[in-house]
């Protein structure tokens, strides 16, 4: 990993260096010299380096965007983004749960490789290791400005927060918005009892500082707006610099909150209102890029961290034709809506059905920005041919692996997906309503093979008809187990790295 000098300087030394630097700038200005970031050479370099905007929602299902099949709410900005760019219909996260999914996006690795599993809470003593290179640290090597606004969830202690991992600015929640004392299941108890049984107060963080130690329900109605305002201001402030902007919305993760401007706005109720406000946020960001003359030099990526939390019923989204949802290795858990837009670069109004994933974003941004990759192993691959719609472009992945926790539950290669025996939660009962969950039961699958091209819903097991495919996928899975491990077979992976620890 590239050595980060800012972490190595003591505070007094760093302050002296800053004063000397500022003195040099003032002297240069008084002598009539150009400031380095306003010099013709610097400006030309900045304009030739593409910007990157990644919008990452929480628990938004495959069919929770208009152009992916939503019907009872509208997403005009996302739909226009698809018309201007490219839809990815086989786009994956590494696991259908918060911290694991976000870790993979930011590191280009399967989360099991870097030791982050599940959804880290206020009790967690692990987080992202400082030896891992994040997307922000990647582009920092090329002088990019970086910011993260929204949900972080890679560890809440200061050593794990964004500013310690390459981001210049941060504003948001350190973990999920339901990790607080106001869960509907606890509201009948006094506040202090709720804190003992559930979670302590939920903090709101700016940079490294807690600016609101106890987020309230009223505060949550403003989260989408606040994140958007920070994102728009960051674009304005960095219109002359190459930048990477990461907007990780807390919504539509339960509990659902929406501002007054979108309350009662959709036919689907609160969930639809929340999605329409996220769509508004996307529109604000795209509009600011246009205002600043940056849209033709900016790659914008929209996707979600995992599928819908189906047990919440009318407060959950939809995976459409896909099986199951959040918390499973079925397609409804890990296949996400994805739209990419870059006018003049990405062919407008096109669709890619080749397999791509969040782990591919880091190496692709490395190639686009000219930034060197980390010196440790990553799992993602450069997907520029898919993004730019090159004729005959195919997924660079021979196989894609579906883990739950540290258990390898399934593998995909081409159109084929093989499930290994595992248990999973399934919505076989009546789902919850208005913020209260219900309806899950534990189910079991044996070894099962599906052809995702003809059976996207994973409904017909064809392993007996295609034993040679089963054998090939089992062989590929054995290779993954050696490298990434598998608790199901009690295999320790040789390539697994440790998370950061307190």
N, C-alpha and C positions, 0 to 999 in steps of 0.2 A: 504493500500500500504506500502511496505517496506520503512523505513526511510532511506533517502540518506544522509549520513554524509557529503559528499563532498559539498552539497549545503548549509550546516548549518554553516561551518567554515568561519570566516572572513579571508580576504586575509593575514594579518600579521600572524595570528595564523596558517593558512594553510602552509605558507612558513616556519615557524619555525618547524612545524611538518615534512615537507618534508626534511629539513636539518638534523634533528635528525634521520630520517629514513635512509637517505643516509649515514650518519656517521656510523650508526649501520651496514649497509651492508659492508662498507669498512673495519670496524673492524673485522667483521666475516670472510671476505675474507683473511685479513692479518693473522688471527689466524688459517687459514687452514680450516675454515668451508665452507660448500657448500652454495651457494646462494639459497634462498628458492625456486625460480622457477626452479633451476637446480638440486634440491635434488632428489634422487631416488623416494621418496614418492610422491613428487610433479609431477615428470614426469610420474609416473605410473598413477596418478589420471588424468592428462591431457590427456593421450592417451586413457584412458577408457571412457572419456567424449566425446560424438560425436560432431563434428562440424556441423554448419548449414550455407548453402549458399542459399539465396533467390534472384532470378533474376526476376525482375518485369518490364515488358515493358509497353509502353503507347499507347493505341489505337490499339493494335494488335488483329485482329479478330480471330475468332474460326478457320477459314480455312487458316490462314497466317503462317502455319508451314507445311513443306512437309508431315510429317506423319499424319497431320490433313486435307490434301487435297490440299495444294498449288501446282500449276503446272508451273507457269512462272518464278519461282525463286527457288533456292536450299537452303536447310537448313541441310547440312550433319551432323553437330555436334548435332543439336537437334534431328535429326532422329536417330543418333547413341545413343544418351541419352535415347531415347524411347526403342531402342533395348536392351540397357543395364538395363533398368528400367521399369517404369510403366506409361502408359498413363491414364489420368483421363478425361473421356468424358462427365461427368456431374459435372463440377467444376465451382463454382460461386463466383462472387464478390457481395458486398452488394448493390451497386448502380452503374449504368453505367456512372460514372463521377469521375473526378480525385481525389479531396480531400476526398470525401466520401469513395471511394474505398480504398485509402491508409490508412485512419484512421482505417478501419475495419481490414485490414491485420495486422497492428501494435498493435492493442488493443484487438483483439479477440471478438469485439463487433459489432453488427449492428451500423452503423454510427449514426443512429437517437438516439441511446441510449446515445451517448457521445456528441451529439449536433453539429457535423460537417456535413454541408450540401453543396452540389454543388462543385464548384471549387473556392477556396479562391484566391483573387487577391491582388495586391499591396494596394488596398483600404481597405482590410478586417482588422477588429480589433479583430478578434477571432482566436483561434488556439487550438491545443491540450492542454487539461488541465493538469497541473502538477500532479494532483491527479490520473490520469490514468496511468496504468502500460503498458509500451511498451514491445515489444519483447526483446529489448536491456536491459531494466531494469529487465525483468524476468530472463534472463540468467546471468546478473551481480551478482545475488544472489549466483551463483555457481562459480564465479570467471572468467567468460568468457571475452575475448577481443571482442570488438564490433566495427563495422564501417558501415557507410552508404555512398554510392557514387551514385550521380545522382540527380534525381528530388525528392524534399522533399514534399512540398505542404500541410503541416499541420500547416501553419502559417509562415510568413517570418520574423517577429520581433525576436530578439535574444532569448527572453524567450521561444519561440516556436521551435527553431532550434534543430537539433539532439543532440548536446552536452549537452543540458539541459534535455534530455530525454533518457539518458542511453548509448548513443554512444560515443566511445572514439575518433573517427575520423569522419570527414565529408568533402566531396568535391562535389559541384554540384550547381544546380539552385534551388532557393527557391520555384519556382512555374513553371508553364508551359512555354515552350520555345516560344510560340506565344504571350506571354504577354510582348510585346516590341514594339518599334516604326517602325519595318520593315515589318509589315503585308502588303501583296500585295495590299490590298484595300486602303492603305494610301500612297503608294510610289509616287504618283503623287504630293503630298504635300511637302512643305519644312519640314525639320526634326523637327523643333520646333513646327510646326502646328500638325505634327503627334503625338508628345508627348502630346499635349493638348487634342487631340481627342481620342487617344488610351491609350497607356501605356508609362511610363517613361523608361529610360534605364534599361536593364535587367542585374542584377548583378550575378557574379559568386563568390561563397563563399567557403572558405577553413576554416574548423573548425568554428569559429564564426566571421571570418574576411572576408570582401569583398576584394578579390584579383584582381577582374576585374570589375569596376563599370559599364561598358558599353559593354556587349557582342555583337560582330559583327557577320554578316553572316559567315565570315571566321572562327571565333571562333567556331561557331556551327558545322562546318564540323569536328571538332576535338573532340566533346563531347563524342561520343561512345568510341573512342580510349582512351581519358583521364580517363574516368570512369574505363575502363578495366585495364589500367596501375596501377591505384590506387588499384584496387581489387587484382591484381596479387602480387603487393608489400606487401599488407596487409597479404596475405596468407604466403608469404616468411617470413615476420617478426614475424608471430605467429604460425609457424609450430610446436613449442613446447608447445603451449597453446591451450586450447579449445577456439573456436571463433564462432561468429555469424557475417556473412557478408551479407549485404543487398545492392544489386546493382539494382537501379531503373533507367533504361534508359529513357532519354528524348524522344527518338524515339520509334515508328514511328509517334508520334504526329506531326501534321503540325506546322510550316514549316519544310519540310523534308530537311535534310542535311546529307551528307555522305562524308567520306574522299576520297582522290584521289585513294587509293588502291581499292575502290569498285565502283567508278563512272563508269557507263556504263557496269556494270558487269552482269546484269540480263536481261532476255527477257521482263520483265514487266516494265522496266524503273526505275525511281528514287525510287519509293516505294520498288520495289524488291531489288534494290541495298542496301537500308537502312536495310531491313530484313537480307540480306546476311551478312552485317557487324555486326549486332547483333548476328547472328549465329557464326561468327568468334569470337566475344567476349566470347560467351559461350564456344567455343573450347579452347580459351586461359585460361580461368578459370579452366576448367576440366583438361587441360594439366598440369597446375601448381599444382593442387591437386595431380596428379599422380607423378610428379617430386618430390614432397615433401613427398611422401609415405602416403598421407592422404586420398586417394579416398575411401578406404574401411572403413574409420571412419567418413565419411562426407555425410550427407543428402543434396542433391542439389534439389531445387524446382524451376521450371521455369513456369511462367504464366504471364498474362497481367491484367491491371487495368480495362479494359472495352472493349467492342467491337469496330468495325471500325467506323470512322466518315464519314459516307457514302456520305455526301453532297460534299466532296472534290474529288469525282470521281477517277481519275487516281492517286491521292495522298492519297487515302484511301485504306484500306484492304478489306477483305471479311469475312463475317460470314458464308459462305458456305450454308448449308441447313437451317440455322436458320433465323428466321424472324427479320427484322429491324437491328438496330445497336446501337451505342453509344447514350446515352440520352434517352433510352427507357427501359421498363420493359419486353419487349419481349426477347426471348432467345438470339437473336443476340446482345443484349446490355450487358447481364450479364453472359452468359455462355462462359467460356474462355478455350483456349487450356492450358493444364497443364501436365507437365511431371515431375516425381520424380525419382531420381536415387540414389541408395546406394548399391554398389556392395556387394554381400554376404548377404544382408539384404532384399532388395526388389527383388522379383522374376523378372528375366529379360524377356523382350519381352511380358509383360502382359498388360492387359487393365482392368480398373475399370470403370463401368458405374453407380456405386452407387453415390448418391448425396454427394458431399463434397464441402467445401468452404474455402475462405481465413480466415474467422473467426475461422476455426478449427486449423489453423497452430499454434497459440499461445498455446492453451492447449495441443496440441500434442508435441510441443517442450518442454513444461513444463514436460510432462511425460517422454520424452526421456532423458532430462538433469537432472531430479530430482529436478528441481526448483519449489518452492511452487507457486501456483496460487495467484493472487491478492485477497484481502479480499472483493472486491466488485463484483457484478454480471457481468459475461461475457456471451456471447451467443454461442461461439464456443464450440465444443466437441472434445474429443480425437478420432482421426481417425486412430490410429495405425493398427487396424485390416484390414482396407481398404488398407493402404499403404503397409503392409507386405503380402497382399494377403491371409489372413487367410480364410480357407474354410468356406463358408456360411456367410462371413462377410456382414453385411448390414449397410446402413447409420444410424448413431445414431440420425438423425433428424426426428422427427415425422412430422415436417412441416418446410418449408423454406419460408421467407417473402421477397417480392419484393417491396421496397419503391422507390418512386421518390420524392425527397425533403422529406417532412414529411408525404406524402400521401401514404397509403398502397394501391398499385395498383394490386397486385396479390399474390397468395400463391401456393406453391407446396407441395404435400404430396404423396410420392410414385411416381407413373407415372402420377398422375393427377395434372393439373395446372388450377387454377381458376382465371380469370381476373375479377376485379371489374370495374364498369364503370369509364373510365378515357380518357382524351385526350392524344395524343402522336404525335410526329413529324414523318413523313414518307417520304421516298424518292420516291415521286410519279411524280416528274418532272425530267428534265434533270440535272444530277449532274454537279458540277463544274469541272474545269480542271486546271492543272498546278499550284495548290496552291490557287485558288479562289473557294469558296463554292457556291453551288446553289442547287435547286431541292427539298427542303423540303416544305411540306404542313402540316397543322394540321389536324389530323384525330381523330376519336372518336370510342371507342369500348364500347359496353354494357357489361353486365354480360356474360361471355363466359367460357366454360370448354373445355380443350384440354387434350388428352391422349398423353403425350410426347413420350411414347414408340412406338406408332404406327403413331404418327403425330408430328415429331420433329419440323416441320415448322409452327406449330400452325395455321393450315389452315381450320380445320373443327371443328366447335363448336358442342359439343355433350351434352350440359347441359340438353336438353329435354329428352334424353335417360337415363340419370343417375342422377335423382333428389336427390337420397340419398347421392351421392358423393358431390354434390353441398351443401347440408345441412351440411355435416360433415366438409367440408372446410370452410364454413361460420362460423361455431362454433369455429374452430381453429383460424380463423382470428379475431373473437371477443376477444379471449384470448390475442392475440398479441396487439390489440388496447388498451386494459386495461394497458398493460405493457409498450408498446413503443409509444402509441399514434397514431393518424391518423387525419391529417388535412382534409381529405375527409369527415369524419364523425364528425369533430370538437371534437375529443376525445383527452384529455390530458393524456399522459402515466404516470403511477405512478413510473416507473423505469427509466425515462429519467434524465440524468445528464447534468449539465451545461458545455459548452466548456470553455476553458481558454479565458480570456478577457484582453485587454490592459487597 
